[in-house]
Amino acid sequence: MRFFSARAALLLFGVSLLRADTYLVLPFFNESGRPNLDWIGESIGEAILDGISSQGMLAVARDDREEAYHRLSLQPSGSPLTLASVVRLGQSVDAEEVIYGTFDLKAADDPKKSRGSLHIQAQILDLKQFRQGPRFSEVGALEDLAALQNQVAWQALKYISPSTAPAEQDFLRRHPPVRVDALENYIRGLLAHKDEDRLRFFSQAVRLQSDFSPAAFQLGRLEWQQRQYRAAADWLQKVAQSDPDYLQANFFLGLARFNSGDYAGAQGAFELVAANLPLNEVLNDLGAAQSRRNLPQAVDNFQKALDGDQSDPAYQFNVGYALWKRGMFDQAADRFRAVLERDPDDRDAPVLLERCQTRNGPRPGDTRTVNLERIKTNYEESAYRELKSILQKK
């Protein structure tokens, strides 16, 4: 079986002629007149986005959506978007359908019992047919925000994909309720611009609700970025299997364990991801973990990654390195020459090429040739899923 670079394959199969169905979810507009409640609209949008993503459907990522707002000089909050602006946003990210709406918070009859009555209205715009879908709404106490937005998410999913949407009870079981104060801290963490603020909000979210999987994922990513690998692994392994970021969490869990020297643990995490998403970067990193354990399977996984992208010098190097460790000097030398053709300034390839030419394998205590496996930190799940969807269409 041949493995492809997902992004390269998207070009290979001509996505300009055939695209996968993509959904854009906008933050719901705040009609309450209180800007401090804008986080609720973000939370509703995030719940719908997670609901769509958890079914393996393609939804525009938060970062891409924010870039579209910026590019079109629009604000996520402020005045309600016109229909023309909604259309422009959807077209700018090549979405087939846009999900958007409003919310309002009215005073509770008994303030001692509730923080207010929340009214949510959702709308779906089909950009392929350029027609409005049905409106649907939910009303309830603010304290029940998680349950209300999950109901909206399920209704949206049921409309856009009636044949594949799970039963309502199954969907709600996979998206359990979250305390509203934990949810508020989580959303404020997503909206924060500084890492220290994100860390504070996400940490508070999991203090309020210890099994809050999305907050654990975000904390794991933050710790990974700060090279706190053991702390990152502790958070990432708490991400629930039902979480749409579960596979990505395990990819970074593998990286965190690898950088902590837990190569067996890293191998297990990468194997889990590879069984579901045979991305080149995952197979490469799986091979690196196996290579650190001197397992013969490393060569096969390095080779699969290279088969997917012959132009990547890291994949060429890793295949050569694994072959050299096994005493297959002629084959390894070919790979190191390929590395140098692509990167003449590579520091390790000339040393190992000379070792191949003189038929010298690994030497005990030679620090120049130990642990040279090259790992990848990019993760192209969205591109892979888009490619898979396109191929299914073809």
C-alpha positions as CSV (number, residue, x, y, z in Angstrom):
1,M,0.0,0.0,0.0
2,R,1.3,3.5,-0.9
3,F,1.1,6.3,1.6
4,F,0.7,9.8,0.5
5,S,1.4,13.3,1.9
6,A,-2.1,14.5,2.4
7,R,-1.5,18.0,1.2
8,A,0.5,16.9,-1.8
9,A,-2.3,14.4,-2.7
10,L,-4.9,17.1,-2.5
11,L,-3.1,18.8,-5.3
12,L,-2.5,15.5,-7.1
13,F,-6.2,14.7,-7.2
14,G,-7.3,18.2,-8.4
15,V,-9.3,19.7,-5.5
16,S,-10.1,22.7,-7.7
17,L,-12.4,20.4,-9.7
18,L,-13.9,18.4,-6.9
19,R,-14.1,19.5,-3.2
20,A,-15.1,17.8,-0.1
21,D,-18.2,19.1,1.7
22,T,-16.9,21.6,4.3
23,Y,-18.9,23.4,7.0
24,L,-18.3,26.8,8.6
25,V,-19.6,27.4,12.1
26,L,-19.7,31.1,13.2
27,P,-19.8,32.3,16.8
28,F,-23.4,33.1,17.7
29,F,-24.2,36.8,18.0
30,N,-24.9,38.2,21.4
31,E,-28.3,40.0,21.5
32,S,-28.2,40.6,25.2
33,G,-26.4,43.9,24.9
34,R,-23.8,42.7,27.5
35,P,-20.4,42.3,25.9
36,N,-19.2,40.2,28.9
37,L,-21.5,37.4,27.6
38,D,-19.8,37.2,24.2
39,W,-18.2,34.0,25.4
40,I,-21.6,32.2,25.3
41,G,-21.8,32.7,21.5
42,E,-18.3,31.3,21.1
43,S,-19.3,28.4,23.3
44,I,-22.3,27.5,21.2
45,G,-20.3,27.7,18.0
46,E,-17.6,25.6,19.5
47,A,-20.1,22.9,20.5
48,I,-21.5,22.7,17.0
49,L,-18.0,22.6,15.5
50,D,-17.0,19.7,17.9
51,G,-20.2,17.9,17.1
52,I,-19.6,18.0,13.3
53,S,-15.9,17.1,13.7
54,S,-16.6,14.2,16.0
55,Q,-18.5,12.6,13.1
56,G,-15.5,12.8,10.9
57,M,-17.0,15.6,8.8
58,L,-14.9,18.5,7.6
59,A,-15.4,21.8,9.5
60,V,-13.4,25.0,9.2
61,A,-10.9,25.2,12.1
62,R,-11.1,28.1,14.5
63,D,-7.8,29.6,13.3
64,D,-8.9,29.5,9.7
65,R,-12.2,31.1,10.6
66,E,-10.6,33.9,12.5
67,E,-8.3,34.6,9.6
68,A,-11.3,34.9,7.3
69,Y,-12.9,37.4,9.6
70,H,-9.6,39.4,9.6
71,R,-9.2,39.2,5.8
72,L,-12.8,40.5,5.3
73,S,-12.4,43.2,8.0
74,L,-15.3,41.7,10.0
75,Q,-15.7,41.3,13.7
76,P,-16.9,38.1,15.4
77,S,-18.8,40.2,17.9
78,G,-20.4,43.6,17.6
79,S,-23.1,44.3,15.0
80,P,-25.0,41.2,13.7
81,L,-23.6,40.0,10.4
82,T,-25.7,40.6,7.3
83,L,-26.6,37.7,5.1
84,A,-24.2,39.1,2.5
85,S,-21.3,39.0,5.1
86,V,-22.2,35.4,6.1
87,V,-22.1,34.4,2.4
88,R,-18.7,36.2,2.0
89,L,-17.3,34.4,5.0
90,G,-18.5,31.0,3.7
91,Q,-17.2,31.6,0.2
92,S,-13.8,32.8,1.5
93,V,-13.1,29.4,3.2
94,D,-14.8,27.4,0.4
95,A,-17.5,26.1,2.7
96,E,-20.6,24.4,1.3
97,E,-22.8,25.3,4.3
98,V,-22.6,27.9,7.1
99,I,-24.1,27.5,10.6
100,Y,-24.7,30.7,12.5
101,G,-27.3,32.2,14.9
102,T,-28.0,34.4,17.9
103,F,-28.5,34.1,21.6
104,D,-30.1,36.2,24.3
105,L,-30.1,36.0,28.1
106,K,-33.1,37.3,30.0
107,A,-33.5,37.8,33.7
108,A,-34.7,34.8,35.6
109,D,-37.9,34.9,37.5
110,D,-36.0,33.9,40.6
111,P,-32.4,35.1,40.5
112,K,-31.6,32.9,43.5
113,K,-32.3,29.8,41.5
114,S,-30.9,30.7,38.1
115,R,-28.5,33.2,36.4
116,G,-31.0,33.8,33.6
117,S,-33.0,32.3,30.8
118,L,-31.0,31.5,27.7
119,H,-32.6,31.7,24.2
120,I,-30.6,30.2,21.3
121,Q,-31.6,30.4,17.7
122,A,-29.6,28.7,14.9
123,Q,-29.8,29.0,11.2
124,I,-28.1,27.0,8.3
125,L,-27.3,28.5,5.0
126,D,-26.7,26.2,2.0
127,L,-24.2,28.0,-0.2
128,K,-24.3,25.3,-2.9
129,Q,-28.1,25.9,-3.5
130,F,-28.0,29.3,-2.0
131,R,-31.0,28.7,0.2
132,Q,-31.8,29.0,3.9
133,G,-32.3,25.8,5.9
134,P,-34.6,25.6,8.8
135,R,-34.3,27.6,12.0
136,F,-34.2,25.7,15.3
137,S,-33.9,27.0,18.8
138,E,-33.5,25.9,22.5
139,V,-34.5,27.7,25.6
140,G,-33.4,27.0,29.2
141,A,-31.4,28.1,32.2
142,L,-27.9,29.5,31.6
143,E,-26.7,26.8,34.0
144,D,-27.7,24.2,31.4
145,L,-25.7,25.9,28.6
146,A,-23.8,22.7,27.8
147,A,-26.9,20.6,27.4
148,L,-28.7,23.4,25.4
149,Q,-25.8,23.9,22.9
150,N,-25.4,20.1,22.5
151,Q,-29.1,19.9,21.5
152,V,-28.5,22.6,18.9
153,A,-25.4,20.8,17.7
154,W,-27.3,17.5,17.3
155,Q,-30.1,19.3,15.4
156,A,-27.6,20.9,13.0
157,L,-25.9,17.6,12.5
158,K,-29.2,15.8,11.9
159,Y,-30.1,18.4,9.2
160,I,-26.8,18.5,7.3
161,S,-26.2,14.7,7.4
162,P,-29.4,12.8,8.1
163,S,-28.1,9.5,6.9
164,T,-25.0,9.5,9.2
165,A,-26.0,11.5,12.2
166,P,-26.2,9.3,15.4
167,A,-29.4,8.9,17.4
168,E,-30.0,11.9,19.7
169,Q,-29.3,10.0,22.9
170,D,-26.1,8.5,21.5
171,F,-24.9,11.9,20.6
172,L,-25.7,13.4,23.9
173,R,-24.1,10.5,25.7
174,R,-20.8,11.2,23.9
175,H,-21.0,14.9,24.8
176,P,-21.8,14.9,28.5
177,P,-22.9,18.1,30.3
178,V,-20.2,20.5,31.6
179,R,-20.5,22.9,34.5
180,V,-21.2,26.4,33.1
181,D,-18.4,28.0,35.1
182,A,-15.9,25.4,33.7
183,L,-17.2,26.0,30.2
184,E,-16.8,29.7,30.6
185,N,-13.2,29.4,31.7
186,Y,-12.5,27.0,28.8
187,I,-13.9,29.4,26.2
188,R,-12.1,32.4,27.8
189,G,-9.0,30.3,27.5
190,L,-9.6,29.8,23.7
191,L,-10.1,33.5,23.3
192,A,-7.1,34.6,25.3
193,H,-4.0,35.9,23.4
194,K,-1.3,35.1,26.0
195,D,-0.1,31.7,27.0
196,E,-0.1,32.5,30.7
197,D,-3.8,33.6,30.4
198,R,-4.7,30.4,28.5
199,L,-2.9,28.3,31.1
200,R,-4.8,30.0,33.9
201,F,-8.2,29.7,32.3
202,F,-7.8,26.0,31.2
203,S,-6.4,25.1,34.6
204,Q,-9.4,26.6,36.3
205,A,-11.7,24.8,33.9
206,V,-10.3,21.4,34.9
207,R,-10.2,22.3,38.6
208,L,-14.0,23.0,38.3
209,Q,-14.6,19.8,36.3
210,S,-11.8,17.2,36.4
211,D,-13.0,15.2,33.4
212,F,-13.3,18.1,31.0
213,S,-11.5,16.6,28.1
214,P,-11.2,19.6,25.7
215,A,-9.5,21.6,28.5
216,A,-7.1,18.7,29.2
217,F,-6.2,18.7,25.5
218,Q,-5.5,22.4,25.4
219,L,-3.3,22.2,28.6
220,G,-1.4,19.3,27.0
221,R,-0.7,21.4,23.9
222,L,0.4,24.3,25.9
223,E,2.8,22.2,28.0
224,W,4.1,20.6,24.8
225,Q,4.8,24.0,23.3
226,Q,6.7,25.0,26.4
227,R,8.7,21.8,26.3
228,Q,7.3,20.5,29.5
229,Y,7.0,17.0,28.1
230,R,6.0,15.0,31.2
231,A,3.4,17.5,32.2
232,A,2.1,17.5,28.6
233,A,1.8,13.7,28.6
234,D,-0.1,13.8,31.9
235,W,-2.8,16.0,30.3
236,L,-2.9,14.5,26.9
237,Q,-3.5,11.0,28.1
238,K,-6.7,12.3,29.8
239,V,-8.3,13.2,26.5
240,A,-11.5,11.1,26.0
241,Q,-11.8,8.8,23.1
242,S,-15.1,10.6,22.1
243,D,-13.3,13.9,21.9
244,P,-12.7,15.0,18.2
245,D,-9.1,15.8,19.1
246,Y,-8.5,12.3,20.5
247,L,-6.1,11.2,17.7
248,Q,-4.3,14.5,17.6
249,A,-3.9,14.3,21.4
250,N,-2.3,10.8,21.0
251,F,0.0,12.1,18.3
252,F,1.3,14.8,20.7
253,L,1.2,12.3,23.5
254,G,3.6,10.2,21.5
255,L,5.9,13.2,20.9
256,A,5.8,14.1,24.6
257,R,6.7,10.6,25.6
258,F,9.4,10.4,22.9
259,N,11.1,13.6,24.2
260,S,10.8,12.2,27.7
261,G,12.7,9.1,26.8
262,D,9.6,6.8,27.1
263,Y,10.0,5.2,23.7
264,A,7.7,2.2,24.5
265,G,5.0,4.6,25.5
266,A,5.6,6.8,22.5
267,Q,5.3,3.7,20.2
268,G,2.0,2.8,21.7
269,A,0.6,6.3,21.2
270,F,1.8,6.5,17.6
271,E,0.5,3.0,16.8
272,L,-3.0,4.0,18.0
273,V,-3.0,7.0,15.6
274,A,-1.4,5.1,12.7
275,A,-4.2,2.5,12.9
276,N,-6.7,5.2,12.2
277,L,-4.8,7.8,10.2
278,P,-1.7,6.4,8.3
279,L,-0.2,9.9,7.9
280,N,3.4,10.0,6.8
281,E,4.4,12.0,9.9
282,V,2.8,9.4,12.2
283,L,4.5,6.5,10.5
284,N,7.8,8.3,10.6
285,D,7.5,9.0,14.3
286,L,6.4,5.5,15.0
287,G,9.5,4.3,13.2
288,A,11.6,6.7,15.3
289,A,10.2,5.3,18.6
290,Q,10.8,1.7,17.3
291,S,14.3,2.6,16.2
292,R,15.2,3.9,19.7
293,R,14.1,0.5,20.9
294,N,16.2,-1.2,18.2
295,L,13.1,-2.9,16.8
296,P,13.4,-4.2,13.2
297,Q,9.9,-2.8,12.3
298,A,11.4,0.7,12.3
299,V,12.7,0.2,8.8
300,D,9.2,-0.7,7.4
301,N,7.5,2.3,9.0
302,F,10.3,4.7,7.9
303,Q,10.0,3.2,4.4
304,K,6.2,3.7,4.4
305,A,6.7,7.4,5.3
306,L,9.3,7.8,2.5
307,D,6.9,6.1,0.0
308,G,4.4,8.8,0.8
309,D,6.8,11.6,0.2
310,Q,10.1,10.9,-1.6
311,S,11.1,14.6,-1.5
312,D,11.4,14.8,2.3
313,P,15.1,14.6,3.4
314,A,14.0,13.6,6.9
315,Y,12.3,10.5,5.6
316,Q,15.3,9.7,3.4
317,F,17.7,10.1,6.3
318,N,15.6,7.9,8.7
319,V,15.5,5.0,6.2
320,G,19.2,5.3,5.7
321,Y,19.9,5.5,9.4
322,A,17.8,2.4,10.2
323,L,19.4,0.4,7.4
324,W,22.9,1.5,8.6
325,K,22.1,0.3,12.1
326,R,21.2,-3.1,10.6
327,G,24.4,-3.3,8.6
328,M,22.8,-2.8,5.2
329,F,25.5,-0.4,4.1
330,D,24.9,-0.2,0.3
331,Q,21.2,0.5,0.6
332,A,21.8,3.0,3.5
333,A,24.4,4.8,1.4
334,D,21.9,5.4,-1.4
335,R,19.5,7.1,1.1
336,F,22.3,9.4,2.5
337,R,23.2,10.4,-1.0
338,A,19.6,11.3,-1.6
339,V,19.6,13.4,1.6
340,L,22.7,15.3,0.4
341,E,21.2,15.9,-3.0
342,R,18.3,17.7,-1.3
343,D,20.3,19.3,1.5
344,P,24.1,19.6,0.8
345,D,24.6,21.2,4.3
346,D,23.2,18.3,6.2
347,R,25.6,17.6,9.1
348,D,24.9,14.0,9.9
349,A,24.5,12.4,6.4
350,P,28.2,12.8,5.4
351,V,29.4,11.1,8.5
352,L,27.1,8.2,8.0
353,L,27.7,8.0,4.3
354,E,31.5,7.6,5.1
355,R,30.6,4.9,7.6
356,C,28.6,3.1,5.0
357,Q,31.5,3.3,2.4
358,T,34.0,1.9,5.0
359,R,31.5,-0.8,6.1
360,N,31.5,0.5,9.7
361,G,28.4,0.1,11.8
362,P,27.4,1.5,15.2
363,R,30.2,1.7,17.7
364,P,29.6,1.7,21.5
365,G,30.2,5.1,23.0
366,D,30.2,7.0,19.7
367,T,27.9,9.9,20.5
368,R,28.1,11.3,16.9
369,T,25.9,8.5,15.6
370,V,23.5,7.8,18.5
371,N,19.8,8.8,18.6
372,L,19.8,10.6,15.2
373,E,16.3,9.7,14.3
374,R,14.4,12.7,12.9
375,I,10.8,13.2,14.1
376,K,8.0,15.3,12.6
377,T,5.7,17.6,14.6
378,N,3.3,18.6,11.9
379,Y,-0.1,16.9,11.9
380,E,-2.3,16.9,8.8
381,E,-5.4,15.1,9.9
382,S,-7.7,17.7,8.3
383,A,-6.0,17.5,4.9
384,Y,-6.1,13.6,5.1
385,R,-9.8,13.6,5.8
386,E,-10.5,16.1,3.0
387,L,-8.5,13.8,0.6
388,K,-10.4,10.8,1.8
389,S,-13.8,12.5,1.3
390,I,-12.8,13.6,-2.2
391,L,-11.7,10.1,-3.1
392,Q,-15.0,8.7,-1.9
393,K,-16.8,11.2,-4.1
394,K,-14.7,10.2,-7.1
